[in-house]
């Protein structure tokens, strides 16, 4: 038996091989639905009924306990009972105020989604009237913001000259959203530096995970505020779930060689300490999450304005963290 070197098996395909880059991208409205269908199927009616029943029972029991506490205290001491009744009233008022704030936050996020959907439909149908309506909705959304005054004035001055749906949407994107894109990108870079620094400097186990989660949640909330969403606590969690669904659907969570190369320039990561390398990776993931949040919170998809590149944002955010 001869020791012949093994060679790779090459299979010749007839015709021209297909180009993976020519494949059509997954539509944005279908990507979250695909992820939800695979990872989180909708709960059944029995599950929803059980959640409602247990929530109603817990609320009823808590109400009876509070009622017995207040009435019993009133019977024993009128002064302490009055204080307890006032505190219960204040707590109830605070709960109503928090619920109202969360409802408004959901409404603001829904308004951004409606604007994005209406603009996409107007662009696809080349409907000038629908495009003008979408632009008018954006103008009302940013009417009270100081940083948008100049852009709103430019938009009002030039939109009468535009007679094309694509052109008026591109005009609104350039005049209104480009300054907000700069603010959102600065927020993403700051969050990435914070996550990378804490991961590299804090030796405690799971501390970097907690800081990264908190920073990413705060980042998504900040980006929503920049674009007019002003998400509350529950709205921020909902938005963060949508961001992760978008990342999974688009395959953006994979740590590819080009991302690491854009951060550290070749083999620099191998020369860094383990904690510094983890900091670079966590910072890069934060950048990807922030850019995905920008795409979801933006009233218009990136068309006239350039889409921020992950490698460019990572390189800018971590320029001082990793030497060139």
Secondary structure, 3 states (H helix, E strand, C coil): CCCCCCCCCCCCCCCCCCCHHHCCCCCHHHHHHHHHHHHCCCCCHHHHHHHHHHHHHHHHHHHHHHHHHHHHHHHHCHHHHHHHHHHHHHHHHHHHHHHHHHHHHHHHHHHHHHHHHHHHHHHHHCCHHHHHHHHHHHHHHCCCCHHHHHHHHHHHHHHHHCCCHHHHHHHHHHHHHHHHHHHHHHHHHHHHHHHHHHHHHCCCCCHHHHHHHHHHHHHHHHHHHHCCCCCCHHHHHHHHHHHHHHHHHHCCCCCCHHHHHHHHCCCHHHHCCHHHHHHHHHHHHHHHHHHHHHHHHCCCCCCCCCCCCHHHHHHHHCCCCCCC
